Amino acid sequence: MTPERKGRLFRRLIPTLKNHLFLVALGTLLMILVDAASVIQPWLVKTGIDRYVRNGNVPGLTRISIVLAAVLIGGFLLQIVFTITVQYLGQCLLYDLRMDLFRKLMRLPTSYFDKTPLGKTLTHITNDVEAIREFISDGIVTVAGDILKIIFIAAAMVMLSPRLALAAFITLPFFTVATSLFRKSIRTGFRGVRKANSDINTVLTETIGGAREIQIFQTKSERADVFEVCNNNYLSAYLKVIQAYALYFPVLEIVSNSGMILVLFTAHMFMGTALEAGVIFAFFAYINMFFFPLRQMAEKFNLFQSAMAASERVFYMLDQPEDISDPENAIVLPETGKMEIRFQNVTFGYDPDQPVLKNITFSIDAGEKIAFVGVTGSGKTTVIKLINRLYDIQEGQIL
């Protein structure tokens, strides 16, 4: 999928939040407060160590401890409300999308169901919508919060010591390279996972729907072999994703710990005894906090990929034409009374290039009983479908 295509899909997803602007605004405010409460905690500890512990100032240490406890409790409560808010927002979005898809499903022509396997349609309404919900509630909101937290942490580190902050940031290029390689790996892996999952759903739907025929013709072993192939494909694809994660996180630990080593080296070589112990503690805490949201953002890349693929399929279904539409001069049939049915030079094919009925003309008088007789594939069922207007004809008239 091209970046332009992803951009169009993403812009189309955003308006789905317009009915829940209050939840979006509340979630944004709570996110800012939660991040601020998290970032201020190491600063308070640093203040307590350097200003009160070193000087033996017990009253001051008591006051800063009370403030720290209040921040911890406040951040804890805010995090609870924030989590409930964004998850409720995601569920509201899930509800809206599923209702939109179901209403669309009721308006789609029969030709859509002839061309689209049932398993794929079910996947659109269940798995794909859930992927979009997860991206909104666990992806966009979390990534926005992570970016804000990174800004807060970087600002705090620079305010504490620009030189130590520069030493800690030296490891960022290594993190960027590792993350880029990780993203490419999981993009390929999850593409295989999604395809294998779709194949499993299709095989299951066909097998359950045709269970009677499978038993009659004794093809159970063949169907089991087909499912085993799909299941093995899913397992192989997911193992590739697991391998990528297994390599990525240890690399991040090395990068994070390297930042701490550089901070210690810089403090020893250039700052000596002028550096306070509380500053070192705060820097170590901020380095751990700094790389954690970066790691989370890399993990959320999978949500973004899944959501873009899912939204493409969901919007494809929502954009399907509703072929059966009445012309401006359509005749309204009376609700009661006797009516006749007339086919005049009717030509129709499920594929317009391969007509099933060619120039058919007949009439059925009111109250008349007739039977359609013919070999399989001659168009008997098709005539009944056309009478009920499950399809529109290509040529002729049905009166």
DOTORGU-117331 format. One line per 3 residues: their letters; for each residue z, x, y of C-alpha. Coordinates in steps of 0.1 Angstrom, whole numbers, plus 5000, padded with zeros to 4 digits. Each point is the difference from the previous one (the first is absolute). Layout:
BEGIN
a) Z X Y ~ ...
# end
This chain:
BEGIN
mtp) 5000 5000 5000 ~ 4989 5015 5033 ~ 5026 5005 5029
erk) 4980 4974 5021 ~ 5004 4975 4972 ~ 5037 5007 4997
grl) 5004 4996 5037 ~ 4982 4966 5000 ~ 5022 4988 4971
frr) 5032 5012 5017 ~ 4991 4983 5033 ~ 4994 4968 4981
lip) 5034 5002 4983 ~ 5019 5003 5033 ~ 4992 4964 5012
tlk) 5017 4987 4968 ~ 5033 5008 5018 ~ 4993 4978 5030
nhl) 5020 4971 4986 ~ 5030 5022 4996 ~ 5003 5018 5033
flv) 5037 4994 5003 ~ 5007 5018 4967 ~ 4977 5028 5010
alg) 5018 5005 5033 ~ 5034 4997 4983 ~ 4991 5025 4974
tll) 4987 5025 5026 ~ 5032 4998 5020 ~ 5022 5004 4969
mil) 4978 5030 4989 ~ 5006 5018 5033 ~ 5038 4994 4998
vda) 5002 5011 4964 ~ 4981 5032 5007 ~ 5021 5007 5030
asv) 5032 4995 4981 ~ 4988 5023 4972 ~ 4989 5029 5024
iqp) 5031 4999 5021 ~ 5024 5006 4971 ~ 4994 5038 4996
wlv) 5003 5004 5037 ~ 5034 4984 5000 ~ 5011 5022 4971
ktg) 4987 5031 5019 ~ 5020 4989 5031 ~ 5031 4995 4979
idr) 4998 5035 4984 ~ 4991 5020 5032 ~ 5021 4981 5025
yvr) 5031 4989 4981 ~ 5004 5017 4967 ~ 4996 5035 5014
ngn) 5025 4993 5027 ~ 5024 4981 4979 ~ 4997 4969 5022
vpg) 5013 4973 4976 ~ 4998 4970 5025 ~ 4964 5009 5008
ltr) 4992 5004 4963 ~ 5015 4966 4994 ~ 4979 4984 5027
isi) 4968 5015 4987 ~ 5009 4990 4965 ~ 5005 4964 5011
vla) 4966 5000 5018 ~ 4983 5015 4969 ~ 5016 4974 4977
avl) 4988 4972 5024 ~ 4965 5014 5000 ~ 5000 5003 4962
igg) 5012 4964 4996 ~ 4976 4987 5026 ~ 4971 5018 4985
fll) 5009 4986 4966 ~ 5001 4964 5013 ~ 4968 5005 5020
qiv) 4983 5014 4969 ~ 5009 4968 4980 ~ 4987 4977 5027
fti) 4969 5021 5004 ~ 4992 5000 4962 ~ 5005 4962 4998
tvq) 4978 4995 5031 ~ 4970 5021 4988 ~ 5002 4987 4964
ylg) 5001 4964 5013 ~ 4970 5008 5022 ~ 4981 5013 4970
qcl) 5008 4969 4980 ~ 4988 4978 5028 ~ 4968 5019 5001
lyd) 4997 4997 4962 ~ 5005 4962 5002 ~ 4973 4997 5027
lrm) 4974 5021 4982 ~ 5006 4982 4967 ~ 4996 4966 5017
dlf) 4969 5011 5018 ~ 4985 5012 4967 ~ 5010 4969 4981
rkl) 4984 4977 5026 ~ 4969 5022 4999 ~ 5000 4998 4962
mrl) 4999 4962 5003 ~ 4970 5001 5022 ~ 4980 5026 4981
pts) 4968 4987 4982 ~ 4997 5000 4962 ~ 4975 5028 5003
yfd) 5028 5024 5011 ~ 5019 4994 4968 ~ 4969 5004 4980
ktp) 4995 5036 5014 ~ 5036 5011 5003 ~ 5023 5006 4970
lgk) 5032 4980 5000 ~ 5021 5032 4997 ~ 4986 5014 5032
tlt) 5007 4968 5020 ~ 5036 4999 4987 ~ 5004 5037 5009
hit) 4989 4992 5036 ~ 5026 4973 5004 ~ 5029 5018 4983
ndv) 4997 5038 4998 ~ 4978 5006 5031 ~ 5021 4978 5023
eai) 5031 5017 4988 ~ 4985 5034 5008 ~ 4993 4988 5035
ref) 5035 4986 5003 ~ 5015 5033 4989 ~ 4979 5019 5024
isd) 5011 4979 5030 ~ 5038 4999 4992 ~ 5004 5033 4982
giv) 4971 5019 5015 ~ 4991 4994 5036 ~ 5036 4993 5011
tva) 5014 5029 4981 ~ 4974 5024 5012 ~ 5005 4989 5036
gdi) 5038 5006 4996 ~ 4993 5034 4984 ~ 4978 5011 5029
lki) 5027 4988 5025 ~ 5027 5018 4981 ~ 4979 5033 4999
ifi) 4996 4998 5038 ~ 5038 4994 5005 ~ 5008 5029 4976
aaa) 4975 5024 5016 ~ 5014 4992 5035 ~ 5036 5005 4988
mvm) 4991 5034 4984 ~ 4982 5012 5032 ~ 5030 4989 5021
lsp) 5024 5019 4978 ~ 4980 5032 4999 ~ 4962 5004 5007
rla) 4999 5034 4982 ~ 5016 4986 4968 ~ 4978 4969 5002
laa) 4969 5022 5002 ~ 5012 5019 4969 ~ 5005 4968 4981
fit) 4965 4986 5010 ~ 4982 5031 4986 ~ 5001 4985 4966
lpf) 4980 4969 5011 ~ 4966 5014 4993 ~ 5010 5006 4964
ftv) 5012 4965 4997 ~ 4968 4987 5015 ~ 4979 5019 4974
ats) 5021 4988 4971 ~ 4999 4964 5012 ~ 4962 5001 5004
lfr) 4995 5012 4965 ~ 5025 4974 4987 ~ 4982 4972 5018
ksi) 4967 5009 4985 ~ 5015 5002 4965 ~ 5018 4966 5001
rtg) 4970 4984 5017 ~ 4979 5008 4969 ~ 5028 4991 4977
frg) 5009 4966 5014 ~ 4963 4991 5002 ~ 4999 5005 4962
vrk) 5033 4980 4996 ~ 4986 4970 5020 ~ 4968 5000 4980
ans) 5019 5002 4967 ~ 5024 4973 5010 ~ 4971 4977 5010
din) 4983 5007 4966 ~ 5033 4991 4982 ~ 5003 4967 5019
tvl) 4964 4991 4992 ~ 5004 5008 4962 ~ 5032 4980 4999
tet) 4985 4970 5017 ~ 4970 5000 4978 ~ 5021 5005 4968
igg) 5025 4973 5008 ~ 4973 4976 5011 ~ 4979 5006 4969
are) 5029 5003 4975 ~ 4987 4972 4978 ~ 4965 5015 4998
iqi) 5014 5034 4993 ~ 5020 4986 4970 ~ 4970 4980 4987
fqt) 4977 5029 5000 ~ 5026 5025 4989 ~ 4995 5025 5029
kse) 5037 5007 5006 ~ 4997 5037 4991 ~ 4970 5005 5024
rad) 5019 4983 5029 ~ 5030 5022 4992 ~ 4978 5031 5002
vfe) 4986 4989 5033 ~ 5035 4995 5014 ~ 5012 5033 4987
vcn) 4972 5018 5018 ~ 5009 4983 5033 ~ 5037 5007 4994
nny) 4993 5037 4993 ~ 4979 5002 5031 ~ 5029 4986 5021
lsa) 5025 5024 4984 ~ 4977 5030 5006 ~ 4994 4990 5036
ylk) 5037 4996 5007 ~ 5009 5033 4984 ~ 4978 5017 5025
viq) 5020 4984 5028 ~ 5033 5010 4984 ~ 4988 5036 4998
aya) 4991 5000 5037 ~ 5035 4987 5010 ~ 5017 5024 4976
lyf) 4983 5030 5017 ~ 5002 4987 5036 ~ 5038 4994 5004
pvl) 5011 5034 4988 ~ 4975 5015 5024 ~ 5016 4980 5028
eiv) 5034 5012 4990 ~ 4988 5036 5003 ~ 4985 4993 5035
sns) 5032 4983 5012 ~ 5023 5028 4987 ~ 4977 5026 5015
gmi) 5006 4983 5034 ~ 5037 5005 4995 ~ 4996 5036 4991
lvl) 4979 5006 5031 ~ 5026 4983 5022 ~ 5027 5023 4986
fta) 4978 5031 5004 ~ 4992 4991 5036 ~ 5036 4993 5008
hmf) 5011 5034 4985 ~ 4972 5021 5016 ~ 4997 4985 5035
mgt) 5031 4980 5008 ~ 5029 5018 4982 ~ 5035 4987 5007
ale) 4988 4980 5030 ~ 4990 4972 4976 ~ 5027 4974 4992
agv) 5007 4989 4965 ~ 4995 4963 5009 ~ 4964 5008 5011
ifa) 4992 5016 4966 ~ 5015 4970 4982 ~ 4980 4975 5022
ffa) 4968 5020 4994 ~ 5004 5000 4962 ~ 5006 4962 5001
yin) 4970 4994 5023 ~ 4977 5021 4978 ~ 5009 4979 4970
mff) 4996 4969 5020 ~ 4967 5012 5015 ~ 4982 5006 4967
fpl) 5013 4969 4983 ~ 4980 4975 5022 ~ 4969 5024 4997
rqm) 5003 4997 4962 ~ 5004 4963 5002 ~ 4969 4997 5022
aek) 4981 5020 4973 ~ 5012 4976 4973 ~ 4990 4970 5021
fnl) 4964 5013 5000 ~ 4997 4984 4966 ~ 5010 4967 5014
fqs) 4974 5003 5027 ~ 4973 5008 4975 ~ 5010 4971 4977
ama) 5003 4976 5029 ~ 4965 5009 5014 ~ 4984 4995 4966
ase) 5020 4968 4995 ~ 4992 4986 5035 ~ 4963 5007 4994
rvf) 5001 4978 4969 ~ 5021 4973 5016 ~ 4978 4998 5031
yml) 4969 5000 4978 ~ 5013 4969 4983 ~ 5010 4984 5033
dqp) 4965 5007 5014 ~ 4981 4984 4971 ~ 4977 4973 5012
edi) 5008 4964 4993 ~ 4965 4991 4988 ~ 5006 4963 4996
sdp) 4997 4986 5035 ~ 4987 4967 5012 ~ 4969 4999 5023
ena) 5002 4982 5033 ~ 4981 4970 4987 ~ 5020 4996 4968
ivl) 5002 4965 4986 ~ 5036 4988 4995 ~ 5003 4982 4966
pet) 5018 4967 4999 ~ 5034 5001 4983 ~ 4993 4968 4979
gkm) 4969 4983 4987 ~ 4973 5008 4976 ~ 4978 5030 5006
eir) 4970 5016 4984 ~ 4993 5038 4995 ~ 4966 5015 5006
fqn) 4987 5035 4994 ~ 4968 5006 5019 ~ 4981 5033 4992
vtf) 5033 5019 4996 ~ 4998 5037 4993 ~ 5032 5020 4994
gyd) 5011 5033 4986 ~ 5034 5018 4999 ~ 4978 5029 5009
pdq) 4974 4987 5025 ~ 4974 5023 4984 ~ 5006 4985 4965
pvl) 5000 4962 5003 ~ 5017 4979 4973 ~ 4985 4967 5012
kni) 4964 4999 5012 ~ 4986 4971 5020 ~ 5022 4974 4982
tfs) 4997 4963 5010 ~ 5019 4971 4985 ~ 5021 4971 5011
ida) 5031 4982 4986 ~ 5005 4964 5011 ~ 5034 4986 5009
gek) 5019 4992 4968 ~ 4974 5017 4977 ~ 5012 5022 4972
iaf) 4979 5030 4990 ~ 5004 5031 4979 ~ 4986 5035 5007
vgv) 4987 5016 4968 ~ 4987 5035 4996 ~ 5004 5035 4985
tgs) 5027 5024 5013 ~ 4991 5013 5034 ~ 4976 4972 5008
gkt) 5020 4989 5031 ~ 5021 4970 4987 ~ 5033 5013 5015
tvi) 4982 5012 5031 ~ 4988 4965 5008 ~ 5035 4987 4998
kli) 5012 5028 5023 ~ 4973 4991 5025 ~ 5009 4963 4999
nrl) 5035 5010 5009 ~ 4986 5024 5026 ~ 5017 5031 4986
ydi) 4969 5018 5011 ~ 4973 4994 5026 ~ 4964 4998 4988
qeg) 4972 5024 5011 ~ 4973 4974 5002 ~ 4996 4962 4999
qil) 5025 4972 5007 ~ 5029 4983 4982 ~ 5005 4965 5013
# end
